[in-house]
């Protein structure tokens, strides 16, 4: 059975549930997990097609009807036409299951008020029967498991529904275990303040990125970021306000830098690093420009931080200087540990040159 899933980088976001923190390379395990779920569901209740649809926790809203579902894995005729598509929570049996948190079964979809024939048109498929089961963790709805066109001549039965409901419960438990394991593996790598990677993991992963660059004959870029005028925040508003600003900078970097395999870390204090595999200087400069613009244009502390820090709406104070060093320009013929040290040093020195230029403009 051929099962089509979203690519690894796209799947990472769907793991960002409340018990997980960062994106990480083990999302390849999530691909295999989704394939296994659909394979087992099809073994329990043989069907011509099936899909797993999940909401996106990064943009999920409290009211289910305001969210969307994404086909993250599918099998059957033209499954590739469904995988990656989004379904609004308005029409469709899967969206009805998502809203109601209750299973739905039909052997006569043409007369079902919730059935949306648009998906048959997209996949060039004819739905004769359909069963959808909600996927929940601790009562919170994540998405739906959908099977289409039962192999049995009588279509889907209530016994089939009960079986898949039990299977969906097992799926939710195993997904929770996956999320818990993911969280445990990330705690040692995370900077708690910024939610980016910490410097320890940065050094570890940079070594592997440089090794891969050498083996593949590719480039890689390191961006070294230091905040400008950050001391003004601590001096004027206190260290709690400063810590919140660092947290917001981390979130800005995560939002702005959407680079495949990118490594985002807080290096220490008000310094951050960004590693872009397969990027040269031009690409790195484009990313640096977007980050600088985001930081300079952001309004910090636009919401109160408890009783200690009120709304401050700090804008136009904090900026950043970003230095760049690339693998091919600086370190290609050296041992990997020397490559790493020199790359960091070159990016750091370039950052201080930029900081001096910025100070001269003020």
C-alpha positions as CSV (number, residue, x, y, z in Angstrom):
1,X,0.0,0.0,0.0
2,X,1.5,3.3,-1.1
3,X,1.1,6.0,1.5
4,X,1.9,9.6,0.7
5,X,2.9,11.9,3.6
6,X,4.0,15.5,3.8
7,X,7.8,15.9,3.6
8,X,9.8,15.8,6.8
9,X,10.3,19.6,7.1
10,X,6.5,20.2,6.6
11,X,5.6,17.6,9.2
12,X,7.7,19.2,11.9
13,X,5.1,21.9,12.6
14,X,2.4,19.4,13.3
15,X,4.5,18.0,16.2
16,X,4.5,21.4,17.9
17,X,1.8,20.5,20.4
18,X,1.6,21.7,24.0
19,X,4.0,19.1,25.2
20,X,6.6,19.8,22.6
21,X,9.0,22.7,22.1
22,X,11.2,22.8,19.0
23,X,11.4,21.3,15.6
24,X,14.0,18.5,15.3
25,X,15.3,16.0,12.8
26,X,13.5,13.1,14.4
27,X,10.3,14.2,12.4
28,X,11.3,11.4,10.0
29,X,10.0,9.1,12.8
30,X,6.7,11.0,12.5
31,X,6.5,10.0,8.8
32,X,6.9,6.4,9.6
33,X,4.4,6.7,12.4
34,X,1.7,8.1,10.1
35,X,2.4,5.3,7.6
36,X,2.0,2.7,10.3
37,X,-1.3,4.2,11.5
38,X,-2.8,4.1,8.1
39,X,-1.5,0.7,7.4
40,X,-3.0,-0.8,10.6
41,X,-6.3,1.0,10.1
42,X,-6.6,-0.5,6.6
43,X,-5.7,-3.9,8.0
44,X,-8.5,-3.6,10.7
45,X,-11.1,-2.3,8.2
46,X,-9.9,-2.8,4.6
47,X,-10.6,0.3,2.5
48,X,-9.7,1.7,-0.9
49,X,-8.4,4.9,0.5
50,X,-7.8,6.8,3.8
51,X,-6.2,9.9,5.3
52,X,-5.0,11.5,8.5
53,X,-5.9,15.1,8.8
54,X,-4.4,17.3,11.6
55,X,-4.8,20.9,12.6
56,X,-1.7,23.2,12.8
57,X,-0.8,23.9,16.5
58,X,1.2,26.9,15.5
59,X,-1.9,28.8,14.4
60,X,-4.6,26.9,16.2
61,X,-7.4,28.9,17.7
62,X,-9.6,28.0,20.7
63,X,-12.8,27.7,18.6
64,X,-12.6,24.6,16.3
65,X,-14.6,26.2,13.5
66,X,-11.9,28.9,13.1
67,X,-9.1,26.3,12.3
68,X,-8.2,24.3,9.3
69,X,-7.2,20.7,8.8
70,X,-4.3,19.5,6.6
71,X,-4.1,16.1,4.9
72,X,-0.8,15.0,6.3
73,X,-0.9,11.4,5.0
74,X,-3.1,9.6,2.6
75,X,-3.3,6.4,0.6
76,X,-5.4,5.4,-2.4
77,X,-5.9,6.6,-6.0
78,X,-4.2,9.9,-6.5
79,X,-3.4,10.3,-2.8
80,X,-0.7,12.7,-3.7
81,X,-3.4,15.2,-4.9
82,X,-4.8,15.3,-1.3
83,X,-1.6,15.3,0.8
84,X,-0.8,18.8,1.8
85,X,-4.2,20.3,1.0
86,X,-6.1,22.2,3.6
87,X,-9.8,21.8,4.6
88,X,-11.7,24.6,6.2
89,X,-13.8,23.7,9.1
90,X,-17.1,24.3,7.3
91,X,-17.9,21.6,4.9
92,X,-16.8,17.9,4.8
93,X,-17.2,15.0,7.0
94,X,-13.8,15.3,8.5
95,X,-14.4,18.9,9.5
96,X,-17.8,17.8,11.0
97,X,-16.0,15.2,13.1
98,X,-13.4,17.8,14.2
99,X,-16.1,20.2,15.3
100,X,-18.2,17.6,17.1
101,X,-15.4,15.4,18.4
102,X,-17.7,12.5,17.4
103,X,-17.3,9.7,14.8
104,X,-19.3,9.7,11.6
105,X,-20.2,6.9,9.3
106,X,-22.0,6.9,6.0
107,X,-22.7,4.4,3.3
108,X,-24.7,6.9,1.2
109,X,-22.5,10.0,1.0
110,X,-24.6,11.6,-1.8
111,X,-27.4,12.0,0.7
112,X,-25.2,13.0,3.7
113,X,-25.5,16.6,4.7
114,X,-21.9,16.8,5.8
115,X,-20.3,15.2,2.7
116,X,-18.4,17.6,0.4
117,X,-18.0,16.2,-3.2
118,X,-15.2,18.7,-3.9
119,X,-12.6,16.3,-2.5
120,X,-13.7,13.6,-5.0
121,X,-13.2,16.2,-7.8
122,X,-9.7,17.0,-6.6
123,X,-8.6,13.4,-6.3
124,X,-10.6,12.1,-9.3
125,X,-12.2,9.6,-6.9
126,X,-15.8,8.4,-6.2
127,X,-16.7,8.1,-2.6
128,X,-19.2,5.3,-2.0
129,X,-18.8,5.0,1.8
130,X,-16.8,6.9,4.4
131,X,-16.0,6.6,8.1
132,X,-14.2,9.3,10.1
133,X,-13.0,9.1,13.7
134,X,-11.7,12.1,15.8
135,X,-8.1,12.0,17.1
136,X,-8.0,13.5,20.6
137,X,-5.3,13.8,23.2
138,X,-6.5,14.5,26.8
139,X,-9.8,15.7,25.4
140,X,-8.2,18.1,23.0
141,X,-9.0,17.6,19.3
142,X,-6.1,17.3,16.9
143,X,-7.7,16.0,13.8
144,X,-9.4,13.0,12.2
145,X,-8.7,9.6,10.8
146,X,-10.7,8.9,7.7
147,X,-11.3,5.7,5.7
148,X,-13.1,5.7,2.4
149,X,-14.8,3.0,0.4
150,X,-15.0,-0.2,2.5
151,X,-13.8,-3.3,0.7
152,X,-16.7,-5.2,2.2
153,X,-19.8,-5.2,0.0
154,X,-22.1,-4.0,2.8
155,X,-19.9,-1.0,3.4
156,X,-18.9,0.2,6.8
157,X,-20.7,-1.2,9.9
158,X,-21.1,-0.1,13.5
159,X,-18.7,-2.9,14.4
160,X,-16.1,-1.3,12.1
161,X,-16.7,2.0,13.7
162,X,-16.2,0.7,17.3
163,X,-13.0,-1.1,16.1
164,X,-11.6,2.1,14.6
165,X,-12.6,4.1,17.6
166,X,-10.6,1.8,19.8
167,X,-7.7,2.0,17.3
168,X,-8.0,5.9,17.4
169,X,-7.7,5.8,21.2
170,X,-4.5,3.7,20.8
171,X,-3.3,6.1,18.1
172,X,-3.8,9.1,20.5
173,X,-1.9,7.4,23.3
174,X,1.0,6.5,21.0
175,X,1.0,10.0,19.6
176,X,1.2,11.4,23.2
177,X,4.1,9.1,23.8
178,X,5.8,10.4,20.7
179,X,5.3,14.0,21.9
180,X,6.5,13.2,25.4
181,X,9.6,11.5,24.0
182,X,10.2,14.5,21.7
183,X,10.0,16.9,24.7
184,X,12.3,14.8,26.7
185,X,14.9,14.7,23.9
186,X,14.7,18.5,23.5
187,X,14.9,19.7,27.1
188,X,18.7,19.3,27.2
189,X,19.0,21.2,23.9
190,X,16.7,24.1,24.6
191,X,17.4,27.6,25.9
192,X,14.4,28.1,28.2
193,X,14.3,31.8,27.8
194,X,14.2,32.1,24.0
195,X,12.9,28.6,23.2
196,X,15.7,28.3,20.6
197,X,18.5,25.8,20.9
198,X,21.2,26.4,23.5
199,X,24.8,27.0,22.8
200,X,25.7,23.4,23.8
201,X,23.5,22.0,21.1
202,X,24.6,24.7,18.6
203,X,28.2,23.5,18.8
204,X,27.2,19.9,18.5
205,X,25.0,20.4,15.5
206,X,27.2,22.9,13.7
207,X,29.9,20.2,13.6
208,X,27.5,17.8,11.7
209,X,26.3,20.5,9.4
210,X,29.9,21.3,8.3
211,X,30.6,17.6,7.9
212,X,27.6,17.2,5.6
213,X,28.7,20.3,3.7
214,X,32.1,18.8,3.1
215,X,30.7,15.4,2.0
216,X,28.2,17.0,-0.3
217,X,30.4,19.7,-1.7
218,X,27.9,22.3,-0.6
219,X,28.1,25.7,1.2
220,X,26.8,26.7,4.6
221,X,26.4,30.1,6.3
222,X,26.7,31.2,9.9
223,X,25.0,34.4,11.1
224,X,26.1,35.8,14.4
225,X,23.6,38.3,15.9
226,X,24.1,40.7,18.7
227,X,21.4,43.1,19.9
228,X,22.1,46.8,19.7
229,X,21.2,49.1,22.7
230,X,19.9,46.2,24.7
231,X,21.6,47.5,27.8
232,X,19.3,50.5,27.6
233,X,16.3,48.2,28.3
234,X,17.8,46.6,31.4
235,X,18.9,50.0,32.7
236,X,15.6,51.8,32.0
237,X,13.0,49.1,32.7
238,X,14.8,46.3,34.6
239,X,16.0,42.8,33.9
240,X,12.6,41.2,33.8
241,X,11.8,43.5,30.8
242,X,15.1,42.7,29.3
243,X,14.4,38.9,29.6
244,X,11.1,39.3,28.0
245,X,12.7,41.2,25.1
246,X,15.1,38.4,24.6
247,X,12.2,35.9,24.6
248,X,10.5,38.0,21.9
249,X,13.7,38.2,19.8
250,X,13.8,34.4,19.9
251,X,10.2,34.2,18.6
252,X,10.9,36.7,15.9
253,X,13.9,34.7,14.7
254,X,11.8,31.5,14.6
255,X,9.1,33.3,12.6
256,X,11.4,35.0,10.1
257,X,14.0,32.2,9.5
258,X,12.1,29.4,7.7
259,X,15.2,27.7,6.2
260,X,15.2,23.9,5.6
261,X,17.4,22.3,8.2
262,X,18.2,25.8,9.7
263,X,19.8,25.9,13.2
264,X,18.6,28.7,15.4
265,X,20.2,29.2,18.8
266,X,20.8,31.6,21.6
267,X,24.5,31.8,22.0
268,X,24.5,33.6,25.3
269,X,23.4,36.9,26.8
270,X,21.9,38.9,23.9
271,X,23.8,37.0,21.2
272,X,22.0,34.6,18.8
273,X,23.3,32.3,16.0
274,X,21.6,31.2,12.8
275,X,23.1,28.4,10.6
276,X,21.8,28.0,7.1
277,X,22.8,24.7,5.4
278,X,23.4,24.9,1.7
279,X,23.3,28.7,1.8
280,X,26.0,31.1,0.4
281,X,26.7,34.7,1.3
282,X,23.9,36.1,-0.9
283,X,21.2,34.0,0.7
284,X,22.6,34.7,4.2
285,X,22.5,38.4,3.5
286,X,18.9,38.2,2.5
287,X,18.0,36.3,5.7
288,X,20.0,38.8,7.8
289,X,18.2,41.7,6.2
290,X,14.8,40.2,7.1
291,X,15.9,39.5,10.7
292,X,17.2,43.1,11.1
293,X,14.0,44.5,9.7
294,X,11.9,42.3,12.0
295,X,13.8,43.3,15.1
296,X,13.9,47.0,14.3
297,X,10.2,47.1,13.5
298,X,8.9,45.1,16.4
299,X,7.1,46.6,19.3
300,X,8.5,44.9,22.4
301,X,6.4,44.3,25.6
302,X,3.2,45.2,23.9
303,X,1.5,43.0,26.6
304,X,1.9,43.2,30.3
305,X,4.3,40.7,32.0
306,X,2.3,40.2,35.3
307,X,2.4,42.8,37.9
308,X,6.2,43.4,37.6
309,X,6.3,44.7,34.0
310,X,3.4,46.7,32.6
311,X,2.8,47.3,28.9
312,X,5.8,49.3,27.7
313,X,5.4,49.3,23.9
314,X,9.1,49.6,23.3
315,X,9.8,50.4,19.6
316,X,12.8,51.9,17.8
317,X,15.2,51.2,20.6
318,X,16.5,47.7,20.0
319,X,18.2,46.8,16.8
320,X,20.7,44.2,15.9
321,X,24.1,43.7,14.2
322,X,24.6,40.5,12.2
323,X,27.9,39.1,11.1
324,X,28.2,36.5,8.3
325,X,30.7,33.8,7.6
326,X,30.4,31.1,5.0
327,X,31.9,27.6,4.7
328,X,33.4,28.0,1.2
329,X,34.8,31.4,1.8
330,X,36.5,30.7,5.1
331,X,37.2,27.1,6.1
332,X,36.7,24.5,3.4
333,X,40.1,22.8,3.6
334,X,40.5,22.6,7.4
335,X,39.7,19.8,9.9
336,X,36.1,20.1,11.0
337,X,36.7,21.4,14.6
338,X,39.1,24.1,13.2
339,X,36.4,24.9,10.6
340,X,33.9,25.4,13.3
341,X,36.1,27.6,15.5
342,X,37.2,29.8,12.5
343,X,33.7,30.1,11.2
344,X,32.4,31.3,14.6
345,X,35.3,33.7,14.9
346,X,34.9,35.2,11.4
347,X,31.1,35.7,11.9
348,X,31.7,37.2,15.3
349,X,34.3,39.6,13.9
350,X,32.1,40.6,11.1
351,X,29.3,41.3,13.6
352,X,31.5,43.7,15.5
353,X,32.4,45.5,12.2
354,X,28.7,45.9,11.5
355,X,28.1,47.1,15.1
356,X,30.8,49.7,14.6
357,X,29.2,50.9,11.4
358,X,25.7,51.0,13.1
359,X,27.1,53.1,15.9
360,X,28.7,55.5,13.4
361,X,25.4,56.1,11.8
362,X,23.7,57.2,15.0
